[in-house]
């Protein structure tokens, strides 16, 4: 699993403090939305060449970790 903590950043003044990729204005939620809409990793990288495969995997790892924490908290 990708070590997303090195790639996912949260800055209070950027995108409303939402988790973003490497300090860019691309939010984790944006990447997850594109994946949910059926875009492939290659299509996302083609549209946003500043993103890497590792960035996309970091977004997925972040979401999986957050889901796991939510499940643990509600148990």
BELDAHU-V934716 format. One record per helix or strand of 2 or more residues. SS is the DSSP state (h for helix, s for strand). FROM is the first residue (numbers start at 0). LEN is the number of residues. If there is no record, write none. Layout:
# BELDAHU-V934716
ss=SS from=FROM len=LEN
ss=SS from=FROM len=LEN
This chain:
# BELDAHU-V934716
ss=h from=3 len=3
ss=s from=7 len=2
ss=h from=14 len=3
ss=s from=19 len=2
ss=h from=27 len=9
ss=h from=40 len=7
ss=h from=52 len=22
